[in-house]
Amino acid sequence: MIRLKAGAPRRARPRTYRSPCAAHRRPVRVALALGLPTAWGTTALTYKLVCPLAQQDGWGARIVTGAVFFAVGTGLMLHVRWALLRELRQARAAAGAVHRALLRPLPARIDGLATAAVQLSADRGAGVGGDLYEVIATDQGVRVVVGDVRGHGIAAVGTVAAVLGCFREAVHDEDELARVLRRLDRALDRHLRERARAEFSAVGPHAPDAVDPDSTVAEEFVTVLLLEIRRDGEVLALNCGHPWPYLLAADGAVRTFGGGDPLPPLGPFPLPAELPATDCGPLLPGEALFLHTDGAEDARDAHGRFFSLPAVLAEAVRTRPLTPCSVLRAVLTQLLRHTGGRPADDVTLMVVGNDGHRGRQSGPAVAHRVT
């Protein structure tokens, strides 16, 4: 018998709410899952043991018996197919929920900047991958992150969640962009150490392929591009092994925005003591930035030719009126045509445009996922 001390509050047990409809549907699903195969098997067994026609050796009796067992086998196959389709729908719904939680749809406008993003997953049927992006308005300006985790698909989801979760907190807490990058580096290091300990515990300390529980996974890294677009249009950047964005100028020119040697990707090497942000110049009204992961420029066709992203962008900016969605639509169409609809790596495309109206208004979400 357990007695509570005097004055100690009684802890209430958490109660889980269950929908009455869900409670009624569960027995029905169990009955269908078990009852239909049992019914088909009982039908076949009853016909074989009870029906006099099944005991005869004539051709007519054999044809009828074969038809009965063919119908039973078809019914069992259809039942298995129905169960597999139901599981597939549930898996896709779960993947979609994970994708919406990790990569939240971007608003059409944030602090006067027009935004749009699209992501293609290399894994067919997967709603998540190894690319990450986010745009957040802060007191210092609009801060943007685009990153690419080594690998793609479900295996990279944990790293994407660790980096994005840290970014969404750090951009509001840190005044300098360099401090945001250092927090991302610490979050990634912590995530990799925890994963190494989990693998060490699962494999066992005496296994030949056991890893050091206090070391990070040496093969893992993340390329990251951080941008800070201030209220006056000035853009600061910190690049850790990521492709530089393209500037879509108002006169239709397309050129690389930023430049210089980027820092090493996060993970394998420690960050240097000094992290000076690159002053990329202003983002003038009527101009836009096109950000992407290396899956876009590394995409190849059936003959091994690389995708010419600058040429496609130059053709896309000729379309008027120039909007982020129109640019993404043009690039995405050409990319899918180039790869035959099956890119070998995850691809993320994002456009951030300055239309000259800097206010903290926001519009409907326009981020898309293409599988």
VENZI-V940471 format. One record per run of one state. SS is the DSSP state (hx for helix, st for strand, lp for the rest). FROM is the first residue (numbers start at 1). TO is the last residue. If there is no record, write none. Layout:
((SS | FROM | TO) (SS | FROM | TO))
//
This chain:
((lp | 1 | 19) (hx | 20 | 50) (lp | 51 | 51) (hx | 52 | 55) (lp | 56 | 58) (hx | 59 | 102) (lp | 103 | 106) (st | 107 | 107) (lp | 108 | 108) (st | 109 | 110) (lp | 111 | 112) (st | 113 | 120) (lp | 121 | 130) (st | 131 | 138) (lp | 139 | 140) (st | 141 | 149) (lp | 150 | 152) (hx | 153 | 173) (lp | 174 | 176) (hx | 177 | 203) (lp | 204 | 221) (st | 222 | 229) (lp | 230 | 233) (st | 234 | 240) (lp | 241 | 245) (st | 246 | 248) (lp | 249 | 253) (st | 254 | 256) (lp | 257 | 262) (st | 263 | 263) (lp | 264 | 265) (st | 266 | 266) (lp | 267 | 268) (st | 269 | 269) (lp | 270 | 277) (st | 278 | 282) (lp | 283 | 287) (st | 288 | 292) (lp | 293 | 293) (hx | 294 | 297) (lp | 298 | 299) (st | 300 | 300) (lp | 301 | 305) (st | 306 | 306) (lp | 307 | 308) (hx | 309 | 316) (lp | 317 | 323) (hx | 324 | 339) (lp | 340 | 346) (st | 347 | 354) (lp | 355 | 361) (st | 362 | 362) (lp | 363 | 364) (st | 365 | 365) (lp | 366 | 367) (st | 368 | 370) (lp | 371 | 371))
//
